[in-house]
Amino acid sequence: MSDLADIKAHMPIIGADGVRLGTVLSVAFGRVALTRDDSGLGRIAGQHHFVTGIHIASVRPDGVRLNANGDVAIEHESDAERRLH
């Protein structure tokens, strides 16, 4: 796992499969939040998406690289769930 302190807002997040998952909004509580523009479609639309720190393989100038494919690494939660944190 890389140092989360090296992750900055607006960096792209790229899965181990090379697929771009989104853009960093912020880092807090051991996870990276994606921007709302990356909130997906269908049943997960409008939910907050995160990548936990354990999935961060490296932080490079060109973006955050994951050690898992995006469909495995991404988490989402509704606004109601977020208010519980």
Backbone as XML, in Angstrom:
<?xml version="1.0"?>
<chain id="A" units="angstrom">
  <residue number="1" name="MET">
    <atom name="N" x="0.844" y="-1.185" z="0.000"/>
    <atom name="CA" x="0.000" y="0.000" z="0.000"/>
    <atom name="C" x="0.881" y="1.238" z="0.000"/>
  </residue>
  <residue number="2" name="SER">
    <atom name="N" x="0.536" y="2.189" z="-0.828"/>
    <atom name="CA" x="1.266" y="3.449" z="-0.894"/>
    <atom name="C" x="0.796" y="4.402" z="0.183"/>
  </residue>
  <residue number="3" name="ASP">
    <atom name="N" x="1.566" y="5.457" z="0.390"/>
    <atom name="CA" x="1.216" y="6.466" z="1.374"/>
    <atom name="C" x="0.073" y="7.321" z="0.838"/>
  </residue>
  <residue number="4" name="LEU">
    <atom name="N" x="-1.060" y="7.296" z="1.521"/>
    <atom name="CA" x="-2.226" y="8.052" z="1.082"/>
    <atom name="C" x="-1.972" y="9.557" z="1.087"/>
  </residue>
  <residue number="5" name="ALA">
    <atom name="N" x="-0.996" y="10.004" z="1.861"/>
    <atom name="CA" x="-0.678" y="11.432" z="1.927"/>
    <atom name="C" x="-0.146" y="11.957" z="0.589"/>
  </residue>
  <residue number="6" name="ASP">
    <atom name="N" x="0.320" y="11.055" z="-0.279"/>
    <atom name="CA" x="0.826" y="11.464" z="-1.586"/>
    <atom name="C" x="-0.288" y="11.691" z="-2.610"/>
  </residue>
  <residue number="7" name="ILE">
    <atom name="N" x="-1.499" y="11.303" z="-2.269"/>
    <atom name="CA" x="-2.631" y="11.430" z="-3.191"/>
    <atom name="C" x="-3.216" y="12.833" z="-3.082"/>
  </residue>
  <residue number="8" name="LYS">
    <atom name="N" x="-3.395" y="13.457" z="-4.230"/>
    <atom name="CA" x="-3.907" y="14.827" z="-4.292"/>
    <atom name="C" x="-5.217" y="14.868" z="-5.080"/>
  </residue>
  <residue number="9" name="ALA">
    <atom name="N" x="-6.028" y="15.865" z="-4.791"/>
    <atom name="CA" x="-7.273" y="16.068" z="-5.524"/>
    <atom name="C" x="-6.995" y="16.193" z="-7.017"/>
  </residue>
  <residue number="10" name="HIS">
    <atom name="N" x="-7.923" y="15.710" z="-7.812"/>
    <atom name="CA" x="-7.908" y="15.789" z="-9.274"/>
    <atom name="C" x="-6.996" y="14.767" z="-9.945"/>
  </residue>
  <residue number="11" name="MET">
    <atom name="N" x="-6.346" y="13.894" z="-9.172"/>
    <atom name="CA" x="-5.548" y="12.829" z="-9.780"/>
    <atom name="C" x="-6.492" y="11.761" z="-10.323"/>
  </residue>
  <residue number="12" name="PRO">
    <atom name="N" x="-6.166" y="11.169" z="-11.475"/>
    <atom name="CA" x="-6.984" y="10.065" z="-11.970"/>
    <atom name="C" x="-6.719" y="8.792" z="-11.156"/>
  </residue>
  <residue number="13" name="ILE">
    <atom name="N" x="-7.737" y="7.934" z="-11.068"/>
    <atom name="CA" x="-7.614" y="6.653" z="-10.383"/>
    <atom name="C" x="-7.749" y="5.569" z="-11.445"/>
  </residue>
  <residue number="14" name="ILE">
    <atom name="N" x="-6.763" y="4.674" z="-11.518"/>
    <atom name="CA" x="-6.699" y="3.673" z="-12.576"/>
    <atom name="C" x="-6.605" y="2.282" z="-11.962"/>
  </residue>
  <residue number="15" name="GLY">
    <atom name="N" x="-7.517" y="1.392" z="-12.377"/>
    <atom name="CA" x="-7.541" y="0.025" z="-11.874"/>
    <atom name="C" x="-6.378" y="-0.792" z="-12.392"/>
  </residue>
  <residue number="16" name="ALA">
    <atom name="N" x="-6.151" y="-1.948" z="-11.795"/>
    <atom name="CA" x="-5.073" y="-2.839" z="-12.219"/>
    <atom name="C" x="-5.262" y="-3.296" z="-13.658"/>
  </residue>
  <residue number="17" name="ASP">
    <atom name="N" x="-6.502" y="-3.268" z="-14.134"/>
    <atom name="CA" x="-6.806" y="-3.648" z="-15.508"/>
    <atom name="C" x="-6.603" y="-2.504" z="-16.497"/>
  </residue>
  <residue number="18" name="GLY">
    <atom name="N" x="-6.131" y="-1.343" z="-16.005"/>
    <atom name="CA" x="-5.864" y="-0.195" z="-16.861"/>
    <atom name="C" x="-7.064" y="0.694" z="-17.112"/>
  </residue>
  <residue number="19" name="VAL">
    <atom name="N" x="-8.213" y="0.347" z="-16.528"/>
    <atom name="CA" x="-9.436" y="1.125" z="-16.724"/>
    <atom name="C" x="-9.452" y="2.305" z="-15.758"/>
  </residue>
  <residue number="20" name="ARG">
    <atom name="N" x="-9.733" y="3.491" z="-16.286"/>
    <atom name="CA" x="-9.819" y="4.695" z="-15.445"/>
    <atom name="C" x="-11.144" y="4.675" z="-14.706"/>
  </residue>
  <residue number="21" name="LEU">
    <atom name="N" x="-11.077" y="4.732" z="-13.365"/>
    <atom name="CA" x="-12.266" y="4.676" z="-12.531"/>
    <atom name="C" x="-12.862" y="6.032" z="-12.251"/>
  </residue>
  <residue number="22" name="GLY">
    <atom name="N" x="-12.030" y="7.033" z="-12.177"/>
    <atom name="CA" x="-12.531" y="8.344" z="-11.840"/>
    <atom name="C" x="-11.423" y="9.291" z="-11.445"/>
  </residue>
  <residue number="23" name="THR">
    <atom name="N" x="-11.820" y="10.306" z="-10.683"/>
    <atom name="CA" x="-10.930" y="11.381" z="-10.274"/>
    <atom name="C" x="-11.004" y="11.561" z="-8.760"/>
  </residue>
  <residue number="24" name="VAL">
    <atom name="N" x="-9.870" y="11.768" z="-8.135"/>
    <atom name="CA" x="-9.817" y="11.964" z="-6.687"/>
    <atom name="C" x="-10.501" y="13.269" z="-6.303"/>
  </residue>
  <residue number="25" name="LEU">
    <atom name="N" x="-11.408" y="13.164" z="-5.326"/>
    <atom name="CA" x="-12.008" y="14.346" z="-4.716"/>
    <atom name="C" x="-11.242" y="14.684" z="-3.447"/>
  </residue>
  <residue number="26" name="SER">
    <atom name="N" x="-11.057" y="13.666" z="-2.588"/>
    <atom name="CA" x="-10.362" y="13.876" z="-1.319"/>
    <atom name="C" x="-9.920" y="12.539" z="-0.745"/>
  </residue>
  <residue number="27" name="VAL">
    <atom name="N" x="-9.109" y="12.617" z="0.304"/>
    <atom name="CA" x="-8.658" y="11.435" z="1.028"/>
    <atom name="C" x="-8.961" y="11.658" z="2.506"/>
  </residue>
  <residue number="28" name="ALA">
    <atom name="N" x="-9.648" y="10.701" z="3.116"/>
    <atom name="CA" x="-9.969" y="10.795" z="4.541"/>
    <atom name="C" x="-10.310" y="9.417" z="5.072"/>
  </residue>
  <residue number="29" name="PHE">
    <atom name="N" x="-9.966" y="9.191" z="6.305"/>
    <atom name="CA" x="-10.318" y="7.955" z="7.007"/>
    <atom name="C" x="-9.859" y="6.703" z="6.260"/>
  </residue>
  <residue number="30" name="GLY">
    <atom name="N" x="-8.687" y="6.779" z="5.641"/>
    <atom name="CA" x="-8.116" y="5.608" z="4.983"/>
    <atom name="C" x="-8.729" y="5.246" z="3.656"/>
  </residue>
  <residue number="31" name="ARG">
    <atom name="N" x="-9.481" y="6.164" z="3.064"/>
    <atom name="CA" x="-10.047" y="5.887" z="1.749"/>
    <atom name="C" x="-10.065" y="7.131" z="0.879"/>
  </residue>
  <residue number="32" name="VAL">
    <atom name="N" x="-10.112" y="6.879" z="-0.417"/>
    <atom name="CA" x="-10.099" y="7.941" z="-1.417"/>
    <atom name="C" x="-11.518" y="8.123" z="-1.939"/>
  </residue>
  <residue number="33" name="ALA">
    <atom name="N" x="-12.025" y="9.348" z="-1.881"/>
    <atom name="CA" x="-13.349" y="9.664" z="-2.409"/>
    <atom name="C" x="-13.210" y="10.123" z="-3.855"/>
  </residue>
  <residue number="34" name="LEU">
    <atom name="N" x="-14.112" y="9.649" z="-4.712"/>
    <atom name="CA" x="-14.147" y="10.076" z="-6.105"/>
    <atom name="C" x="-15.088" y="11.252" z="-6.257"/>
  </residue>
  <residue number="35" name="THR">
    <atom name="N" x="-14.867" y="12.042" z="-7.312"/>
    <atom name="CA" x="-15.741" y="13.180" z="-7.570"/>
    <atom name="C" x="-17.143" y="12.708" z="-7.939"/>
  </residue>
  <residue number="36" name="ARG">
    <atom name="N" x="-18.119" y="13.574" z="-7.767"/>
    <atom name="CA" x="-19.514" y="13.256" z="-8.107"/>
    <atom name="C" x="-19.677" y="12.931" z="-9.589"/>
  </residue>
  <residue number="37" name="ASP">
    <atom name="N" x="-18.853" y="13.505" z="-10.434"/>
    <atom name="CA" x="-18.929" y="13.217" z="-11.868"/>
    <atom name="C" x="-18.698" y="11.742" z="-12.147"/>
  </residue>
  <residue number="38" name="ASP">
    <atom name="N" x="-18.087" y="11.040" z="-11.194"/>
    <atom name="CA" x="-17.766" y="9.623" z="-11.350"/>
    <atom name="C" x="-18.734" y="8.743" z="-10.570"/>
  </residue>
  <residue number="39" name="SER">
    <atom name="N" x="-19.972" y="9.208" z="-10.419"/>
    <atom name="CA" x="-20.915" y="8.508" z="-9.552"/>
    <atom name="C" x="-21.639" y="7.356" z="-10.220"/>
  </residue>
  <residue number="40" name="GLY">
    <atom name="N" x="-21.390" y="7.102" z="-11.481"/>
    <atom name="CA" x="-21.973" y="5.944" z="-12.134"/>
    <atom name="C" x="-23.392" y="6.156" z="-12.619"/>
  </residue>
  <residue number="41" name="LEU">
    <atom name="N" x="-23.966" y="5.072" z="-13.101"/>
    <atom name="CA" x="-25.313" y="5.093" z="-13.655"/>
    <atom name="C" x="-26.161" y="4.034" z="-12.969"/>
  </residue>
  <residue number="42" name="GLY">
    <atom name="N" x="-27.430" y="4.049" z="-13.264"/>
    <atom name="CA" x="-28.330" y="3.014" z="-12.747"/>
    <atom name="C" x="-28.517" y="3.099" z="-11.248"/>
  </residue>
  <residue number="43" name="ARG">
    <atom name="N" x="-28.518" y="1.954" z="-10.591"/>
    <atom name="CA" x="-28.854" y="1.906" z="-9.168"/>
    <atom name="C" x="-27.814" y="2.566" z="-8.271"/>
  </residue>
  <residue number="44" name="ILE">
    <atom name="N" x="-26.578" y="2.772" z="-8.764"/>
    <atom name="CA" x="-25.557" y="3.412" z="-7.923"/>
    <atom name="C" x="-25.363" y="4.889" z="-8.257"/>
  </residue>
  <residue number="45" name="ALA">
    <atom name="N" x="-26.160" y="5.416" z="-9.167"/>
    <atom name="CA" x="-26.040" y="6.826" z="-9.548"/>
    <atom name="C" x="-26.272" y="7.724" z="-8.340"/>
  </residue>
  <residue number="46" name="GLY">
    <atom name="N" x="-25.464" y="8.737" z="-8.205"/>
    <atom name="CA" x="-25.624" y="9.709" z="-7.137"/>
    <atom name="C" x="-25.086" y="9.267" z="-5.786"/>
  </residue>
  <residue number="47" name="GLN">
    <atom name="N" x="-24.561" y="8.059" z="-5.705"/>
    <atom name="CA" x="-23.988" y="7.584" z="-4.451"/>
    <atom name="C" x="-22.508" y="7.937" z="-4.416"/>
  </residue>
  <residue number="48" name="HIS">
    <atom name="N" x="-21.999" y="8.066" z="-3.218"/>
    <atom name="CA" x="-20.582" y="8.384" z="-3.068"/>
    <atom name="C" x="-19.754" y="7.136" z="-3.336"/>
  </residue>
  <residue number="49" name="HIS">
    <atom name="N" x="-18.673" y="7.301" z="-4.097"/>
    <atom name="CA" x="-17.784" y="6.192" z="-4.409"/>
    <atom name="C" x="-16.433" y="6.403" z="-3.746"/>
  </residue>
  <residue number="50" name="PHE">
    <atom name="N" x="-15.863" y="5.300" z="-3.276"/>
    <atom name="CA" x="-14.599" y="5.326" z="-2.555"/>
    <atom name="C" x="-13.722" y="4.166" z="-2.986"/>
  </residue>
  <residue number="51" name="VAL">
    <atom name="N" x="-12.429" y="4.316" z="-2.761"/>
    <atom name="CA" x="-11.464" y="3.228" z="-2.878"/>
    <atom name="C" x="-10.722" y="3.195" z="-1.555"/>
  </residue>
  <residue number="52" name="THR">
    <atom name="N" x="-10.726" y="2.042" z="-0.902"/>
    <atom name="CA" x="-10.023" y="1.943" z="0.379"/>
    <atom name="C" x="-8.513" y="1.905" z="0.152"/>
  </residue>
  <residue number="53" name="GLY">
    <atom name="N" x="-7.790" y="2.354" z="1.147"/>
    <atom name="CA" x="-6.341" y="2.441" z="1.062"/>
    <atom name="C" x="-5.646" y="1.127" z="0.763"/>
  </residue>
  <residue number="54" name="ILE">
    <atom name="N" x="-6.242" y="0.014" z="1.136"/>
    <atom name="CA" x="-5.596" y="-1.282" z="0.884"/>
    <atom name="C" x="-5.522" y="-1.605" z="-0.606"/>
  </residue>
  <residue number="55" name="HIS">
    <atom name="N" x="-6.312" y="-0.924" z="-1.430"/>
    <atom name="CA" x="-6.298" y="-1.172" z="-2.873"/>
    <atom name="C" x="-5.344" y="-0.251" z="-3.628"/>
  </residue>
  <residue number="56" name="ILE">
    <atom name="N" x="-4.675" y="0.660" z="-2.946"/>
    <atom name="CA" x="-3.744" y="1.573" z="-3.599"/>
    <atom name="C" x="-2.399" y="0.873" z="-3.763"/>
  </residue>
  <residue number="57" name="ALA">
    <atom name="N" x="-1.996" y="0.644" z="-5.011"/>
    <atom name="CA" x="-0.710" y="0.006" z="-5.291"/>
    <atom name="C" x="0.412" y="1.032" z="-5.350"/>
  </residue>
  <residue number="58" name="SER">
    <atom name="N" x="0.145" y="2.156" z="-6.020"/>
    <atom name="CA" x="1.167" y="3.191" z="-6.135"/>
    <atom name="C" x="0.519" y="4.532" z="-6.446"/>
  </residue>
  <residue number="59" name="VAL">
    <atom name="N" x="1.266" y="5.572" z="-6.125"/>
    <atom name="CA" x="0.855" y="6.936" z="-6.453"/>
    <atom name="C" x="1.955" y="7.505" z="-7.322"/>
  </residue>
  <residue number="60" name="ARG">
    <atom name="N" x="1.603" y="7.831" z="-8.553"/>
    <atom name="CA" x="2.563" y="8.340" z="-9.536"/>
    <atom name="C" x="2.104" y="9.720" z="-9.996"/>
  </residue>
  <residue number="61" name="PRO">
    <atom name="N" x="2.982" y="10.447" z="-10.649"/>
    <atom name="CA" x="2.567" y="11.761" z="-11.160"/>
    <atom name="C" x="1.371" y="11.680" z="-12.115"/>
  </residue>
  <residue number="62" name="ASP">
    <atom name="N" x="1.243" y="10.539" z="-12.828"/>
    <atom name="CA" x="0.136" y="10.403" z="-13.783"/>
    <atom name="C" x="-1.135" y="9.841" z="-13.150"/>
  </residue>
  <residue number="63" name="GLY">
    <atom name="N" x="-1.113" y="9.534" z="-11.852"/>
    <atom name="CA" x="-2.328" y="9.081" z="-11.192"/>
    <atom name="C" x="-2.119" y="8.031" z="-10.130"/>
  </residue>
  <residue number="64" name="VAL">
    <atom name="N" x="-3.234" y="7.607" z="-9.554"/>
    <atom name="CA" x="-3.268" y="6.605" z="-8.499"/>
    <atom name="C" x="-3.533" y="5.252" z="-9.151"/>
  </residue>
  <residue number="65" name="ARG">
    <atom name="N" x="-2.636" y="4.305" z="-8.943"/>
    <atom name="CA" x="-2.775" y="2.959" z="-9.511"/>
    <atom name="C" x="-3.250" y="2.003" z="-8.426"/>
  </residue>
  <residue number="66" name="LEU">
    <atom name="N" x="-4.211" y="1.148" z="-8.786"/>
    <atom name="CA" x="-4.774" y="0.189" z="-7.841"/>
    <atom name="C" x="-4.167" y="-1.197" z="-8.035"/>
  </residue>
  <residue number="67" name="ASN">
    <atom name="N" x="-4.286" y="-2.018" z="-7.002"/>
    <atom name="CA" x="-3.814" y="-3.399" z="-7.080"/>
    <atom name="C" x="-4.957" y="-4.358" z="-7.402"/>
  </residue>
  <residue number="68" name="ALA">
    <atom name="N" x="-6.109" y="-3.822" z="-7.738"/>
    <atom name="CA" x="-7.298" y="-4.612" z="-8.079"/>
    <atom name="C" x="-8.026" y="-3.934" z="-9.234"/>
  </residue>
  <residue number="69" name="ASN">
    <atom name="N" x="-8.783" y="-4.714" z="-9.969"/>
    <atom name="CA" x="-9.624" y="-4.130" z="-11.013"/>
    <atom name="C" x="-10.652" y="-3.207" z="-10.372"/>
  </residue>
  <residue number="70" name="GLY">
    <atom name="N" x="-11.086" y="-2.212" z="-11.103"/>
    <atom name="CA" x="-12.000" y="-1.221" z="-10.570"/>
    <atom name="C" x="-13.293" y="-1.781" z="-10.032"/>
  </residue>
  <residue number="71" name="ASP">
    <atom name="N" x="-13.853" y="-2.799" z="-10.708"/>
    <atom name="CA" x="-15.131" y="-3.340" z="-10.250"/>
    <atom name="C" x="-15.000" y="-4.048" z="-8.907"/>
  </residue>
  <residue number="72" name="VAL">
    <atom name="N" x="-13.790" y="-4.398" z="-8.518"/>
    <atom name="CA" x="-13.541" y="-5.030" z="-7.221"/>
    <atom name="C" x="-13.213" y="-3.980" z="-6.169"/>
  </residue>
  <residue number="73" name="ALA">
    <atom name="N" x="-12.461" y="-2.962" z="-6.558"/>
    <atom name="CA" x="-11.936" y="-1.988" z="-5.602"/>
    <atom name="C" x="-12.927" y="-0.904" z="-5.207"/>
  </residue>
  <residue number="74" name="ILE">
    <atom name="N" x="-13.877" y="-0.597" z="-6.076"/>
    <atom name="CA" x="-14.764" y="0.536" z="-5.811"/>
    <atom name="C" x="-15.837" y="0.182" z="-4.789"/>
  </residue>
  <residue number="75" name="GLU">
    <atom name="N" x="-16.116" y="1.125" z="-3.922"/>
    <atom name="CA" x="-17.193" y="1.002" z="-2.948"/>
    <atom name="C" x="-18.121" y="2.183" z="-3.155"/>
  </residue>
  <residue number="76" name="HIS">
    <atom name="N" x="-19.358" y="2.024" z="-2.772"/>
    <atom name="CA" x="-20.280" y="3.159" z="-2.847"/>
    <atom name="C" x="-21.194" y="3.133" z="-1.638"/>
  </residue>
  <residue number="77" name="GLU">
    <atom name="N" x="-21.691" y="4.288" z="-1.314"/>
    <atom name="CA" x="-22.636" y="4.391" z="-0.206"/>
    <atom name="C" x="-23.595" y="5.530" z="-0.491"/>
  </residue>
  <residue number="78" name="SER">
    <atom name="N" x="-24.773" y="5.393" z="0.002"/>
    <atom name="CA" x="-25.785" y="6.421" z="-0.199"/>
    <atom name="C" x="-25.519" y="7.598" z="0.731"/>
  </residue>
  <residue number="79" name="ASP">
    <atom name="N" x="-26.199" y="8.705" z="0.490"/>
    <atom name="CA" x="-26.060" y="9.866" z="1.363"/>
    <atom name="C" x="-26.449" y="9.515" z="2.794"/>
  </residue>
  <residue number="80" name="ALA">
    <atom name="N" x="-27.477" y="8.691" z="2.966"/>
    <atom name="CA" x="-27.918" y="8.292" z="4.313"/>
    <atom name="C" x="-26.815" y="7.509" z="5.022"/>
  </residue>
  <residue number="81" name="GLU">
    <atom name="N" x="-26.154" y="6.616" z="4.317"/>
    <atom name="CA" x="-25.060" y="5.847" z="4.927"/>
    <atom name="C" x="-23.900" y="6.762" z="5.290"/>
  </residue>
  <residue number="82" name="ARG">
    <atom name="N" x="-23.606" y="7.723" z="4.434"/>
    <atom name="CA" x="-22.498" y="8.625" z="4.684"/>
    <atom name="C" x="-22.718" y="9.451" z="5.955"/>
  </residue>
  <residue number="83" name="ARG">
    <atom name="N" x="-23.940" y="9.849" z="6.215"/>
    <atom name="CA" x="-24.226" y="10.651" z="7.408"/>
    <atom name="C" x="-23.954" y="9.864" z="8.696"/>
  </residue>
  <residue number="84" name="LEU">
    <atom name="N" x="-23.914" y="8.556" z="8.597"/>
    <atom name="CA" x="-23.640" y="7.726" z="9.777"/>
    <atom name="C" x="-22.163" y="7.712" z="10.145"/>
  </residue>
  <residue number="85" name="HIS">
    <atom name="N" x="-21.285" y="8.114" z="9.219"/>
    <atom name="CA" x="-19.830" y="8.084" z="9.472"/>
    <atom name="C" x="-19.373" y="9.309" z="10.191"/>
  </residue>
</chain>
